[in-house]
Amino acid sequence: MRFTETKLQGVWLIEPTPVIDDRGSFTRLFCEKEMADCGLATRFVQHSRSHSVKRGTLRGLHYQEDPYGEVKLVSCVRGAIFDVVVDLRPNSPTRHSWMGFELTPENMKQVYIPAGFAHGFQTLTNDAEVAYLISQFYTPHASTGVHYNDPALSINWPLLPTAMSERDMNWPLLKKLVS
């Protein structure tokens, strides 16, 4: 596995390295030792999957408030997505910065997202499925979000949204969270 820390401290792009022969391939997707060697969390209490029917579906930007912050390891297991992380950590030098990653089953890339980041994605294909390893149990009263189209973030989503939940359409702007 290849681990690359991004410009957002604590966010890692993890690229599995398949072993290929005439039978096909074998790929390790998670290794507690290799992750721990990079200082990453290795305990995940939930494994969740999301399925989006329509290309352009937008989910997010979600996070859980402290002390219920989640570490996530995200991958796309069918279709393709544009995965976005936003740094919300109060004392971070990259606070309110974002990064986007294209995740597909073919590229097998995974994004490691530490607590303190909002997360969302947009589907680039119909019938996209996303798998998450999550470090905390879902806590409904701590679940919140940031508006996907906040002008303070200027996220360059690849498509106009074709489907979104009412909740995701109505998350507040950052300026309301900060004030």
ABEGO torsion letter per residue (X at the ends): XBBBBBABBGBBBBBBBBBBBAAEBBBBABBAAAAAAAGBBABBABBBBBBBABBGBBBOBBBBBOAABBBBBBBBABEBBBBBBBBABAABAABGBBBBBBBBAAAGBBBBBBBGBBBBBBBABBGBBBBBBBABBBBAAABBBBBAABAAAGBBBABBBABBBAAAAABBBAAAAAX
